[in-house]
Amino acid sequence: MTYAVTTVTVPKTGPGGQLVTAACPTGTFVIGGGASVSNEKAGLVNDSYPQAKTLWAADVFNNSFTTPLTATVTAICAPAAATAP
């Protein structure tokens, strides 16, 4: 099992939020994941879900004009052969 992690700065977002993704390395597929924000008073993770076979995605909102916010998305990845039926 491998973890792929992406951390980005999220500016003030509009009604659609910001999509943040973490990509599994070549030869692996996503089997789970999650997301978090650095300041829950300033922002939130609306949802977190698999997107395609190799990506974990999250919709993140920053509702503050003044508070910096980072979002971290983690994909849990497994070798492709281990995920085949």
C-alpha positions in Angstrom: 0.0 0.0 0.0 1.1 3.5 -0.8 -0.1 6.9 0.2 -0.2 9.8 -2.2 -0.5 13.2 -0.5 -1.3 16.7 -2.0 -1.3 19.9 0.0 -2.4 23.2 -1.6 -3.3 26.7 -0.5 -7.0 27.4 -0.9 -7.9 31.1 -1.5 -11.3 32.5 -0.7 -13.7 30.3 -2.7 -16.9 31.0 -4.5 -20.0 28.8 -4.4 -18.3 25.9 -6.2 -15.4 25.6 -3.9 -12.0 24.3 -5.1 -11.3 20.8 -6.3 -8.1 19.2 -4.9 -6.8 15.8 -6.0 -4.1 13.3 -5.0 -2.9 11.0 -7.7 -1.7 7.4 -7.2 1.6 6.5 -8.7 1.8 4.5 -11.9 0.8 0.9 -11.5 -1.5 1.5 -8.6 -5.2 2.2 -8.2 -7.0 4.2 -5.5 -8.7 2.1 -2.8 -9.6 4.9 -0.4 -8.6 8.3 0.8 -9.6 11.4 2.7 -9.1 15.2 3.1 -8.6 17.8 5.7 -8.3 21.6 6.1 -5.8 23.4 8.3 -8.4 25.6 10.0 -11.9 24.3 10.4 -13.1 27.7 11.6 -12.2 29.2 8.2 -13.0 26.4 5.8 -14.3 22.9 5.3 -14.2 19.8 3.2 -17.6 19.5 1.6 -17.0 16.0 0.3 -14.2 13.5 -0.5 -14.5 10.8 -3.1 -12.6 8.6 -5.7 -12.3 10.3 -9.1 -11.3 7.8 -11.8 -9.2 4.7 -10.9 -6.1 6.6 -9.8 -7.4 9.8 -8.1 -8.9 10.8 -4.8 -10.7 14.2 -4.9 -12.1 16.6 -2.4 -14.2 19.8 -2.7 -12.8 22.4 -0.3 -14.2 25.7 0.7 -12.4 28.7 2.3 -15.0 31.1 3.7 -12.6 33.6 5.2 -11.2 36.7 3.5 -8.3 37.0 5.9 -7.4 33.5 7.2 -4.9 31.4 5.2 -6.1 27.9 4.6 -4.4 24.8 3.3 -6.1 21.6 2.2 -4.5 18.1 2.3 -5.9 15.2 0.2 -4.6 11.7 0.7 -5.1 8.8 -1.7 -4.6 5.3 -0.4 -3.2 3.3 -3.4 -2.7 -0.4 -4.0 -0.9 -2.3 -6.8 -3.2 -2.7 -9.8 -2.9 -6.5 -9.6 -4.1 -6.5 -6.0 -7.3 -4.7 -6.9 -8.4 -6.9 -9.9 -11.4 -9.2 -9.3 
